[in-house]
Amino acid sequence: MEGMKRTLIRAAGIVVLAAVTGAACVLEAVAAWPMR
């Protein structure tokens, strides 16, 4: 049971990291759009 909780926490951290990275990527693309 303890290992399961640790795995869930790790998975949640990976999801949050991916979401933040994706959002930063999208924001950067939107910010760079008018400069083309």
N, C-alpha and C positions, 0 to 999 in steps of 0.2 A: 504493500500500500504506500509506503514512504517513497519507494522508487517511482511509483506512478505519479505522485504529486510533483516530484522533482522534474520528471519528464514533461509534465504539463506546464510547469513554470518555465522550463527551457523553451518549449514550443511557443508559449505566449511571448517570451522575450524575442524570439526570432521573428514572429509575426509583427510585433511592434517595430522592430528594427527595419523590416522590409517595408512596412507602411510608411515610416518616416523617410526612408531612402526614396521610395516611390514618390512621395509628396514633394520632396525637395527637387527631384528630377523634373516633375511636372511644373513646379513653380519656376525652375530655371528655364525650362522650355518656353513657358508663357512670357517670362520676362525678356527672353532673347528674341521673341517672335517679331516685335516691331523693328528690330535692328537689321533685319534681312533686306 
